[in-house]
Every structure is written in C-alpha cells, then in structure tokens.
Amino acid sequence: MTAASIIREIEALPLTEKLLVVERTLKSIRTNREKALKTAADSLYDDYKSDAELTVFTQLDAESFYEAR
C-alpha cells in the first residue's frame, strides 16, 4: 500500500474516523520516538556516568541564568 492510496482511503472516511486515524497515527509516532530516545539514552548512560568531559557543564546547573536582551 502506498502513501497516496492510504491518503485516498482516509479522504473517503467520515470526519470522526479521520480524527481516529490521526489520533492513532500521532500516538504511534510519539511511542516510536519515545522508544528511540530511551534506547539512545540507555546506550549513552554509562558514558555520561563515567566520562567527566560529557558532564562538565552540569556544574552550571545551579547557577542563575539571566537572558541578555
């Protein structure tokens, strides 16, 4: 099934079903993105835990931030 044929099928649906398709598609995208981010974070966890060069800027976390205008 191609994207064009899927779009044609969606266009033929009533509004409520179109909204359902959109909601489920967005949920799927969010879920996939969250899984990818978790996988990336998990793979880098040991590096950030043990490599001081990667966490050097966290020393600034307690500093006040003033935006220059």
mmCIF file of the N, C-alpha and C atoms, coordinates in Angstrom:
data_MODEL
# 
_entry.id   MODEL 
# 
loop_
_atom_site.group_PDB 
_atom_site.id 
_atom_site.type_symbol 
_atom_site.label_atom_id 
_atom_site.label_alt_id 
_atom_site.label_comp_id 
_atom_site.label_asym_id 
_atom_site.label_entity_id 
_atom_site.label_seq_id 
_atom_site.pdbx_PDB_ins_code 
_atom_site.Cartn_x 
_atom_site.Cartn_y 
_atom_site.Cartn_z 
_atom_site.occupancy 
_atom_site.B_iso_or_equiv 
_atom_site.pdbx_formal_charge 
_atom_site.auth_seq_id 
_atom_site.auth_comp_id 
_atom_site.auth_asym_id 
_atom_site.auth_atom_id 
_atom_site.pdbx_PDB_model_num 
ATOM 1   N N  . MET A 1 1  ? 0.856   -1.176 0.000  1.00 0.00 ? 1  MET A N  1 
ATOM 2   C CA . MET A 1 1  ? 0.000   0.000  0.000  1.00 0.00 ? 1  MET A CA 1 
ATOM 3   C C  . MET A 1 1  ? 0.899   1.234  0.000  1.00 0.00 ? 1  MET A C  1 
ATOM 4   N N  . THR A 1 2  ? 0.590   2.175  -0.869 1.00 0.00 ? 2  THR A N  1 
ATOM 5   C CA . THR A 1 2  ? 1.394   3.389  -0.966 1.00 0.00 ? 2  THR A CA 1 
ATOM 6   C C  . THR A 1 2  ? 0.773   4.497  -0.121 1.00 0.00 ? 2  THR A C  1 
ATOM 7   N N  . ALA A 1 3  ? 1.563   5.529  0.152  1.00 0.00 ? 3  ALA A N  1 
ATOM 8   C CA . ALA A 1 3  ? 1.064   6.668  0.915  1.00 0.00 ? 3  ALA A CA 1 
ATOM 9   C C  . ALA A 1 3  ? -0.107  7.326  0.186  1.00 0.00 ? 3  ALA A C  1 
ATOM 10  N N  . ALA A 1 4  ? -0.015  7.409  -1.124 1.00 0.00 ? 4  ALA A N  1 
ATOM 11  C CA . ALA A 1 4  ? -1.092  8.034  -1.898 1.00 0.00 ? 4  ALA A CA 1 
ATOM 12  C C  . ALA A 1 4  ? -2.393  7.246  -1.763 1.00 0.00 ? 4  ALA A C  1 
ATOM 13  N N  . SER A 1 5  ? -2.315  5.932  -1.781 1.00 0.00 ? 5  SER A N  1 
ATOM 14  C CA . SER A 1 5  ? -3.544  5.130  -1.659 1.00 0.00 ? 5  SER A CA 1 
ATOM 15  C C  . SER A 1 5  ? -4.103  5.220  -0.232 1.00 0.00 ? 5  SER A C  1 
ATOM 16  N N  . ILE A 1 6  ? -3.239  5.295  0.736  1.00 0.00 ? 6  ILE A N  1 
ATOM 17  C CA . ILE A 1 6  ? -3.705  5.459  2.115  1.00 0.00 ? 6  ILE A CA 1 
ATOM 18  C C  . ILE A 1 6  ? -4.421  6.791  2.272  1.00 0.00 ? 6  ILE A C  1 
ATOM 19  N N  . ILE A 1 7  ? -3.847  7.832  1.722  1.00 0.00 ? 7  ILE A N  1 
ATOM 20  C CA . ILE A 1 7  ? -4.465  9.169  1.799  1.00 0.00 ? 7  ILE A CA 1 
ATOM 21  C C  . ILE A 1 7  ? -5.823  9.172  1.120  1.00 0.00 ? 7  ILE A C  1 
ATOM 22  N N  . ARG A 1 8  ? -5.927  8.532  -0.041 1.00 0.00 ? 8  ARG A N  1 
ATOM 23  C CA . ARG A 1 8  ? -7.225  8.449  -0.731 1.00 0.00 ? 8  ARG A CA 1 
ATOM 24  C C  . ARG A 1 8  ? -8.259  7.747  0.141  1.00 0.00 ? 8  ARG A C  1 
ATOM 25  N N  . GLU A 1 9  ? -7.851  6.668  0.782  1.00 0.00 ? 9  GLU A N  1 
ATOM 26  C CA . GLU A 1 9  ? -8.765  5.938  1.661  1.00 0.00 ? 9  GLU A CA 1 
ATOM 27  C C  . GLU A 1 9  ? -9.194  6.803  2.841  1.00 0.00 ? 9  GLU A C  1 
ATOM 28  N N  . ILE A 1 10 ? -8.262  7.537  3.424  1.00 0.00 ? 10 ILE A N  1 
ATOM 29  C CA . ILE A 1 10 ? -8.587  8.401  4.560  1.00 0.00 ? 10 ILE A CA 1 
ATOM 30  C C  . ILE A 1 10 ? -9.542  9.516  4.138  1.00 0.00 ? 10 ILE A C  1 
ATOM 31  N N  . GLU A 1 11 ? -9.303  10.078 2.975  1.00 0.00 ? 11 GLU A N  1 
ATOM 32  C CA . GLU A 1 11 ? -10.175 11.149 2.482  1.00 0.00 ? 11 GLU A CA 1 
ATOM 33  C C  . GLU A 1 11 ? -11.612 10.685 2.312  1.00 0.00 ? 11 GLU A C  1 
ATOM 34  N N  . ALA A 1 12 ? -11.810 9.408  2.072  1.00 0.00 ? 12 ALA A N  1 
ATOM 35  C CA . ALA A 1 12 ? -13.152 8.869  1.871  1.00 0.00 ? 12 ALA A CA 1 
ATOM 36  C C  . ALA A 1 12 ? -13.885 8.595  3.187  1.00 0.00 ? 12 ALA A C  1 
ATOM 37  N N  . LEU A 1 13 ? -13.166 8.645  4.296  1.00 0.00 ? 13 LEU A N  1 
ATOM 38  C CA . LEU A 1 13 ? -13.773 8.354  5.597  1.00 0.00 ? 13 LEU A CA 1 
ATOM 39  C C  . LEU A 1 13 ? -14.585 9.539  6.120  1.00 0.00 ? 13 LEU A C  1 
ATOM 40  N N  . PRO A 1 14 ? -15.550 9.262  6.998  1.00 0.00 ? 14 PRO A N  1 
ATOM 41  C CA . PRO A 1 14 ? -16.250 10.353 7.678  1.00 0.00 ? 14 PRO A CA 1 
ATOM 42  C C  . PRO A 1 14 ? -15.287 11.028 8.673  1.00 0.00 ? 14 PRO A C  1 
ATOM 43  N N  . LEU A 1 15 ? -15.626 12.230 9.057  1.00 0.00 ? 15 LEU A N  1 
ATOM 44  C CA . LEU A 1 15 ? -14.752 13.043 9.897  1.00 0.00 ? 15 LEU A CA 1 
ATOM 45  C C  . LEU A 1 15 ? -14.325 12.325 11.175 1.00 0.00 ? 15 LEU A C  1 
ATOM 46  N N  . THR A 1 16 ? -15.245 11.684 11.859 1.00 0.00 ? 16 THR A N  1 
ATOM 47  C CA . THR A 1 16 ? -14.900 11.029 13.124 1.00 0.00 ? 16 THR A CA 1 
ATOM 48  C C  . THR A 1 16 ? -13.847 9.943  12.927 1.00 0.00 ? 16 THR A C  1 
ATOM 49  N N  . GLU A 1 17 ? -13.957 9.213  11.844 1.00 0.00 ? 17 GLU A N  1 
ATOM 50  C CA . GLU A 1 17 ? -12.970 8.170  11.576 1.00 0.00 ? 17 GLU A CA 1 
ATOM 51  C C  . GLU A 1 17 ? -11.636 8.773  11.136 1.00 0.00 ? 17 GLU A C  1 
ATOM 52  N N  . LYS A 1 18 ? -11.670 9.895  10.416 1.00 0.00 ? 18 LYS A N  1 
ATOM 53  C CA . LYS A 1 18 ? -10.429 10.591 10.053 1.00 0.00 ? 18 LYS A CA 1 
ATOM 54  C C  . LYS A 1 18 ? -9.692  11.020 11.314 1.00 0.00 ? 18 LYS A C  1 
ATOM 55  N N  . LEU A 1 19 ? -10.453 11.565 12.278 1.00 0.00 ? 19 LEU A N  1 
ATOM 56  C CA . LEU A 1 19 ? -9.843  12.004 13.526 1.00 0.00 ? 19 LEU A CA 1 
ATOM 57  C C  . LEU A 1 19 ? -9.235  10.825 14.284 1.00 0.00 ? 19 LEU A C  1 
ATOM 58  N N  . LEU A 1 20 ? -9.918  9.696  14.262 1.00 0.00 ? 20 LEU A N  1 
ATOM 59  C CA . LEU A 1 20 ? -9.396  8.498  14.906 1.00 0.00 ? 20 LEU A CA 1 
ATOM 60  C C  . LEU A 1 20 ? -8.069  8.077  14.268 1.00 0.00 ? 20 LEU A C  1 
ATOM 61  N N  . VAL A 1 21 ? -8.017  8.115  12.950 1.00 0.00 ? 21 VAL A N  1 
ATOM 62  C CA . VAL A 1 21 ? -6.785  7.761  12.231 1.00 0.00 ? 21 VAL A CA 1 
ATOM 63  C C  . VAL A 1 21 ? -5.661  8.711  12.627 1.00 0.00 ? 21 VAL A C  1 
ATOM 64  N N  . VAL A 1 22 ? -5.949  9.993  12.683 1.00 0.00 ? 22 VAL A N  1 
ATOM 65  C CA . VAL A 1 22 ? -4.935  10.984 13.056 1.00 0.00 ? 22 VAL A CA 1 
ATOM 66  C C  . VAL A 1 22 ? -4.453  10.742 14.483 1.00 0.00 ? 22 VAL A C  1 
ATOM 67  N N  . GLU A 1 23 ? -5.379  10.534 15.404 1.00 0.00 ? 23 GLU A N  1 
ATOM 68  C CA . GLU A 1 23 ? -5.009  10.312 16.801 1.00 0.00 ? 23 GLU A CA 1 
ATOM 69  C C  . GLU A 1 23 ? -4.124  9.073  16.954 1.00 0.00 ? 23 GLU A C  1 
ATOM 70  N N  . ARG A 1 24 ? -4.503  8.009  16.323 1.00 0.00 ? 24 ARG A N  1 
ATOM 71  C CA . ARG A 1 24 ? -3.721  6.769  16.445 1.00 0.00 ? 24 ARG A CA 1 
ATOM 72  C C  . ARG A 1 24 ? -2.361  6.901  15.770 1.00 0.00 ? 24 ARG A C  1 
ATOM 73  N N  . THR A 1 25 ? -2.323  7.625  14.657 1.00 0.00 ? 25 THR A N  1 
ATOM 74  C CA . THR A 1 25 ? -1.048  7.838  13.969 1.00 0.00 ? 25 THR A CA 1 
ATOM 75  C C  . THR A 1 25 ? -0.112  8.662  14.829 1.00 0.00 ? 25 THR A C  1 
ATOM 76  N N  . LEU A 1 26 ? -0.619  9.738  15.417 1.00 0.00 ? 26 LEU A N  1 
ATOM 77  C CA . LEU A 1 26 ? 0.207   10.566 16.296 1.00 0.00 ? 26 LEU A CA 1 
ATOM 78  C C  . LEU A 1 26 ? 0.689   9.783  17.513 1.00 0.00 ? 26 LEU A C  1 
ATOM 79  N N  . LYS A 1 27 ? -0.187  8.961  18.082 1.00 0.00 ? 27 LYS A N  1 
ATOM 80  C CA . LYS A 1 27 ? 0.206   8.144  19.226 1.00 0.00 ? 27 LYS A CA 1 
ATOM 81  C C  . LYS A 1 27 ? 1.322   7.182  18.832 1.00 0.00 ? 27 LYS A C  1 
ATOM 82  N N  . SER A 1 28 ? 1.203   6.599  17.670 1.00 0.00 ? 28 SER A N  1 
ATOM 83  C CA . SER A 1 28 ? 2.227   5.678  17.186 1.00 0.00 ? 28 SER A CA 1 
ATOM 84  C C  . SER A 1 28 ? 3.561   6.396  16.997 1.00 0.00 ? 28 SER A C  1 
ATOM 85  N N  . ILE A 1 29 ? 3.523   7.588  16.430 1.00 0.00 ? 29 ILE A N  1 
ATOM 86  C CA . ILE A 1 29 ? 4.742   8.371  16.217 1.00 0.00 ? 29 ILE A CA 1 
ATOM 87  C C  . ILE A 1 29 ? 5.384   8.718  17.556 1.00 0.00 ? 29 ILE A C  1 
ATOM 88  N N  . ARG A 1 30 ? 4.564   9.169  18.516 1.00 0.00 ? 30 ARG A N  1 
ATOM 89  C CA . ARG A 1 30 ? 5.097   9.511  19.843 1.00 0.00 ? 30 ARG A CA 1 
ATOM 90  C C  . ARG A 1 30 ? 5.722   8.297  20.516 1.00 0.00 ? 30 ARG A C  1 
ATOM 91  N N  . THR A 1 31 ? 5.041   7.174  20.444 1.00 0.00 ? 31 THR A N  1 
ATOM 92  C CA . THR A 1 31 ? 5.544   5.945  21.065 1.00 0.00 ? 31 THR A CA 1 
ATOM 93  C C  . THR A 1 31 ? 6.872   5.530  20.444 1.00 0.00 ? 31 THR A C  1 
ATOM 94  N N  . ASN A 1 32 ? 6.943   5.557  19.126 1.00 0.00 ? 32 ASN A N  1 
ATOM 95  C CA . ASN A 1 32 ? 8.183   5.184  18.438 1.00 0.00 ? 32 ASN A CA 1 
ATOM 96  C C  . ASN A 1 32 ? 9.311   6.138  18.793 1.00 0.00 ? 32 ASN A C  1 
ATOM 97  N N  . ARG A 1 33 ? 8.999   7.426  18.876 1.00 0.00 ? 33 ARG A N  1 
ATOM 98  C CA . ARG A 1 33 ? 10.011  8.430  19.222 1.00 0.00 ? 33 ARG A CA 1 
ATOM 99  C C  . ARG A 1 33 ? 10.499  8.222  20.652 1.00 0.00 ? 33 ARG A C  1 
ATOM 100 N N  . GLU A 1 34 ? 9.565   7.977  21.569 1.00 0.00 ? 34 GLU A N  1 
ATOM 101 C CA . GLU A 1 34 ? 9.945   7.742  22.964 1.00 0.00 ? 34 GLU A CA 1 
ATOM 102 C C  . GLU A 1 34 ? 10.835  6.508  23.087 1.00 0.00 ? 34 GLU A C  1 
ATOM 103 N N  . LYS A 1 35 ? 10.505  5.451  22.358 1.00 0.00 ? 35 LYS A N  1 
ATOM 104 C CA . LYS A 1 35 ? 11.326  4.243  22.395 1.00 0.00 ? 35 LYS A CA 1 
ATOM 105 C C  . LYS A 1 35 ? 12.725  4.524  21.857 1.00 0.00 ? 35 LYS A C  1 
ATOM 106 N N  . ALA A 1 36 ? 12.808  5.282  20.772 1.00 0.00 ? 36 ALA A N  1 
ATOM 107 C CA . ALA A 1 36 ? 14.111  5.607  20.184 1.00 0.00 ? 36 ALA A CA 1 
ATOM 108 C C  . ALA A 1 36 ? 14.944  6.462  21.139 1.00 0.00 ? 36 ALA A C  1 
ATOM 109 N N  . LEU A 1 37 ? 14.310  7.441  21.786 1.00 0.00 ? 37 LEU A N  1 
ATOM 110 C CA . LEU A 1 37 ? 15.023  8.291  22.735 1.00 0.00 ? 37 LEU A CA 1 
ATOM 111 C C  . LEU A 1 37 ? 15.482  7.494  23.940 1.00 0.00 ? 37 LEU A C  1 
ATOM 112 N N  . LYS A 1 38 ? 14.647  6.582  24.426 1.00 0.00 ? 38 LYS A N  1 
ATOM 113 C CA . LYS A 1 38 ? 15.026  5.752  25.565 1.00 0.00 ? 38 LYS A CA 1 
ATOM 114 C C  . LYS A 1 38 ? 16.199  4.851  25.198 1.00 0.00 ? 38 LYS A C  1 
ATOM 115 N N  . THR A 1 39 ? 16.151  4.277  24.032 1.00 0.00 ? 39 THR A N  1 
ATOM 116 C CA . THR A 1 39 ? 17.247  3.427  23.578 1.00 0.00 ? 39 THR A CA 1 
ATOM 117 C C  . THR A 1 39 ? 18.544  4.219  23.491 1.00 0.00 ? 39 THR A C  1 
ATOM 118 N N  . ALA A 1 40 ? 18.467  5.426  22.939 1.00 0.00 ? 40 ALA A N  1 
ATOM 119 C CA . ALA A 1 40 ? 19.657  6.276  22.837 1.00 0.00 ? 40 ALA A CA 1 
ATOM 120 C C  . ALA A 1 40 ? 20.187  6.654  24.209 1.00 0.00 ? 40 ALA A C  1 
ATOM 121 N N  . ALA A 1 41 ? 19.286  7.028  25.111 1.00 0.00 ? 41 ALA A N  1 
ATOM 122 C CA . ALA A 1 41 ? 19.709  7.403  26.463 1.00 0.00 ? 41 ALA A CA 1 
ATOM 123 C C  . ALA A 1 41 ? 20.324  6.209  27.185 1.00 0.00 ? 41 ALA A C  1 
ATOM 124 N N  . ASP A 1 42 ? 19.723  5.051  27.056 1.00 0.00 ? 42 ASP A N  1 
ATOM 125 C CA . ASP A 1 42 ? 20.258  3.852  27.696 1.00 0.00 ? 42 ASP A CA 1 
ATOM 126 C C  . ASP A 1 42 ? 21.649  3.507  27.171 1.00 0.00 ? 42 ASP A C  1 
ATOM 127 N N  . SER A 1 43 ? 21.846  3.686  25.867 1.00 0.00 ? 43 SER A N  1 
ATOM 128 C CA . SER A 1 43 ? 23.146  3.334  25.285 1.00 0.00 ? 43 SER A CA 1 
ATOM 129 C C  . SER A 1 43 ? 24.242  4.316  25.706 1.00 0.00 ? 43 SER A C  1 
ATOM 130 N N  . LEU A 1 44 ? 23.868  5.531  26.073 1.00 0.00 ? 44 LEU A N  1 
ATOM 131 C CA . LEU A 1 44 ? 24.860  6.526  26.487 1.00 0.00 ? 44 LEU A CA 1 
ATOM 132 C C  . LEU A 1 44 ? 24.992  6.674  27.996 1.00 0.00 ? 44 LEU A C  1 
ATOM 133 N N  . TYR A 1 45 ? 24.158  5.980  28.752 1.00 0.00 ? 45 TYR A N  1 
ATOM 134 C CA . TYR A 1 45 ? 24.125  6.148  30.207 1.00 0.00 ? 45 TYR A CA 1 
ATOM 135 C C  . TYR A 1 45 ? 25.491  5.934  30.850 1.00 0.00 ? 45 TYR A C  1 
ATOM 136 N N  . ASP A 1 46 ? 26.154  4.836  30.521 1.00 0.00 ? 46 ASP A N  1 
ATOM 137 C CA . ASP A 1 46 ? 27.450  4.547  31.124 1.00 0.00 ? 46 ASP A CA 1 
ATOM 138 C C  . ASP A 1 46 ? 28.485  5.611  30.774 1.00 0.00 ? 46 ASP A C  1 
ATOM 139 N N  . ASP A 1 47 ? 28.438  6.113  29.533 1.00 0.00 ? 47 ASP A N  1 
ATOM 140 C CA . ASP A 1 47 ? 29.378  7.170  29.146 1.00 0.00 ? 47 ASP A CA 1 
ATOM 141 C C  . ASP A 1 47 ? 29.178  8.423  29.998 1.00 0.00 ? 47 ASP A C  1 
ATOM 142 N N  . TYR A 1 48 ? 27.941  8.844  30.145 1.00 0.00 ? 48 TYR A N  1 
ATOM 143 C CA . TYR A 1 48 ? 27.676  10.043 30.934 1.00 0.00 ? 48 TYR A CA 1 
ATOM 144 C C  . TYR A 1 48 ? 27.975  9.832  32.413 1.00 0.00 ? 48 TYR A C  1 
ATOM 145 N N  . LYS A 1 49 ? 27.831  8.616  32.881 1.00 0.00 ? 49 LYS A N  1 
ATOM 146 C CA . LYS A 1 49 ? 28.086  8.320  34.284 1.00 0.00 ? 49 LYS A CA 1 
ATOM 147 C C  . LYS A 1 49 ? 29.581  8.355  34.600 1.00 0.00 ? 49 LYS A C  1 
ATOM 148 N N  . SER A 1 50 ? 30.407  7.953  33.654 1.00 0.00 ? 50 SER A N  1 
ATOM 149 C CA . SER A 1 50 ? 31.835  7.797  33.928 1.00 0.00 ? 50 SER A CA 1 
ATOM 150 C C  . SER A 1 50 ? 32.744  8.818  33.250 1.00 0.00 ? 50 SER A C  1 
ATOM 151 N N  . ASP A 1 51 ? 32.284  9.542  32.243 1.00 0.00 ? 51 ASP A N  1 
ATOM 152 C CA . ASP A 1 51 ? 33.141  10.465 31.498 1.00 0.00 ? 51 ASP A CA 1 
ATOM 153 C C  . ASP A 1 51 ? 32.861  11.902 31.927 1.00 0.00 ? 51 ASP A C  1 
ATOM 154 N N  . ALA A 1 52 ? 33.764  12.475 32.721 1.00 0.00 ? 52 ALA A N  1 
ATOM 155 C CA . ALA A 1 52 ? 33.578  13.830 33.257 1.00 0.00 ? 52 ALA A CA 1 
ATOM 156 C C  . ALA A 1 52 ? 33.496  14.891 32.159 1.00 0.00 ? 52 ALA A C  1 
ATOM 157 N N  . GLU A 1 53 ? 34.125  14.652 31.020 1.00 0.00 ? 53 GLU A N  1 
ATOM 158 C CA . GLU A 1 53 ? 34.076  15.639 29.942 1.00 0.00 ? 53 GLU A CA 1 
ATOM 159 C C  . GLU A 1 53 ? 32.658  15.799 29.388 1.00 0.00 ? 53 GLU A C  1 
ATOM 160 N N  . LEU A 1 54 ? 31.840  14.774 29.490 1.00 0.00 ? 54 LEU A N  1 
ATOM 161 C CA . LEU A 1 54 ? 30.478  14.854 28.979 1.00 0.00 ? 54 LEU A CA 1 
ATOM 162 C C  . LEU A 1 54 ? 29.537  15.571 29.942 1.00 0.00 ? 54 LEU A C  1 
ATOM 163 N N  . THR A 1 55 ? 29.919  15.635 31.204 1.00 0.00 ? 55 THR A N  1 
ATOM 164 C CA . THR A 1 55 ? 29.036  16.225 32.206 1.00 0.00 ? 55 THR A CA 1 
ATOM 165 C C  . THR A 1 55 ? 29.599  17.506 32.813 1.00 0.00 ? 55 THR A C  1 
ATOM 166 N N  . VAL A 1 56 ? 30.656  18.041 32.243 1.00 0.00 ? 56 VAL A N  1 
ATOM 167 C CA . VAL A 1 56 ? 31.316  19.210 32.811 1.00 0.00 ? 56 VAL A CA 1 
ATOM 168 C C  . VAL A 1 56 ? 30.366  20.405 32.950 1.00 0.00 ? 56 VAL A C  1 
ATOM 169 N N  . PHE A 1 57 ? 29.458  20.584 32.021 1.00 0.00 ? 57 PHE A N  1 
ATOM 170 C CA . PHE A 1 57 ? 28.568  21.750 32.074 1.00 0.00 ? 57 PHE A CA 1 
ATOM 171 C C  . PHE A 1 57 ? 27.441  21.600 33.101 1.00 0.00 ? 57 PHE A C  1 
ATOM 172 N N  . THR A 1 58 ? 27.258  20.402 33.650 1.00 0.00 ? 58 THR A N  1 
ATOM 173 C CA . THR A 1 58 ? 26.228  20.252 34.679 1.00 0.00 ? 58 THR A CA 1 
ATOM 174 C C  . THR A 1 58 ? 26.599  21.015 35.944 1.00 0.00 ? 58 THR A C  1 
ATOM 175 N N  . GLN A 1 59 ? 27.857  21.410 36.068 1.00 0.00 ? 59 GLN A N  1 
ATOM 176 C CA . GLN A 1 59 ? 28.281  22.231 37.202 1.00 0.00 ? 59 GLN A CA 1 
ATOM 177 C C  . GLN A 1 59 ? 27.575  23.580 37.186 1.00 0.00 ? 59 GLN A C  1 
ATOM 178 N N  . LEU A 1 60 ? 27.128  23.992 36.029 1.00 0.00 ? 60 LEU A N  1 
ATOM 179 C CA . LEU A 1 60 ? 26.458  25.286 35.885 1.00 0.00 ? 60 LEU A CA 1 
ATOM 180 C C  . LEU A 1 60 ? 24.962  25.206 36.166 1.00 0.00 ? 60 LEU A C  1 
ATOM 181 N N  . ASP A 1 61 ? 24.445  24.030 36.405 1.00 0.00 ? 61 ASP A N  1 
ATOM 182 C CA . ASP A 1 61 ? 23.005  23.858 36.602 1.00 0.00 ? 61 ASP A CA 1 
ATOM 183 C C  . ASP A 1 61 ? 22.461  24.682 37.759 1.00 0.00 ? 61 ASP A C  1 
ATOM 184 N N  . ALA A 1 62 ? 23.234  24.891 38.789 1.00 0.00 ? 62 ALA A N  1 
ATOM 185 C CA . ALA A 1 62 ? 22.760  25.631 39.954 1.00 0.00 ? 62 ALA A CA 1 
ATOM 186 C C  . ALA A 1 62 ? 22.925  27.137 39.794 1.00 0.00 ? 62 ALA A C  1 
ATOM 187 N N  . GLU A 1 63 ? 23.601  27.559 38.742 1.00 0.00 ? 63 GLU A N  1 
ATOM 188 C CA . GLU A 1 63 ? 23.830  28.980 38.519 1.00 0.00 ? 63 GLU A CA 1 
ATOM 189 C C  . GLU A 1 63 ? 22.555  29.673 38.024 1.00 0.00 ? 63 GLU A C  1 
ATOM 190 N N  . SER A 1 64 ? 22.398  30.914 38.409 1.00 0.00 ? 64 SER A N  1 
ATOM 191 C CA . SER A 1 64 ? 21.270  31.705 37.910 1.00 0.00 ? 64 SER A CA 1 
ATOM 192 C C  . SER A 1 64 ? 21.511  32.016 36.441 1.00 0.00 ? 64 SER A C  1 
ATOM 193 N N  . PHE A 1 65 ? 20.429  32.083 35.720 1.00 0.00 ? 65 PHE A N  1 
ATOM 194 C CA . PHE A 1 65 ? 20.511  32.371 34.281 1.00 0.00 ? 65 PHE A CA 1 
ATOM 195 C C  . PHE A 1 65 ? 19.823  33.693 34.006 1.00 0.00 ? 65 PHE A C  1 
ATOM 196 N N  . TYR A 1 66 ? 20.535  34.588 33.385 1.00 0.00 ? 66 TYR A N  1 
ATOM 197 C CA . TYR A 1 66 ? 19.967  35.870 33.014 1.00 0.00 ? 66 TYR A CA 1 
ATOM 198 C C  . TYR A 1 66 ? 20.086  36.030 31.512 1.00 0.00 ? 66 TYR A C  1 
ATOM 199 N N  . GLU A 1 67 ? 18.944  36.199 30.889 1.00 0.00 ? 67 GLU A N  1 
ATOM 200 C CA . GLU A 1 67 ? 18.926  36.330 29.440 1.00 0.00 ? 67 GLU A CA 1 
ATOM 201 C C  . GLU A 1 67 ? 19.379  37.726 29.049 1.00 0.00 ? 67 GLU A C  1 
ATOM 202 N N  . ALA A 1 68 ? 20.328  37.795 28.121 1.00 0.00 ? 68 ALA A N  1 
ATOM 203 C CA . ALA A 1 68 ? 20.787  39.091 27.614 1.00 0.00 ? 68 ALA A CA 1 
ATOM 204 C C  . ALA A 1 68 ? 19.794  39.586 26.575 1.00 0.00 ? 68 ALA A C  1 
ATOM 205 N N  . ARG A 1 69 ? 19.438  40.825 26.684 1.00 0.00 ? 69 ARG A N  1 
ATOM 206 C CA . ARG A 1 69 ? 18.495  41.384 25.708 1.00 0.00 ? 69 ARG A CA 1 
ATOM 207 C C  . ARG A 1 69 ? 19.086  42.552 24.997 1.00 0.00 ? 69 ARG A C  1 
# 
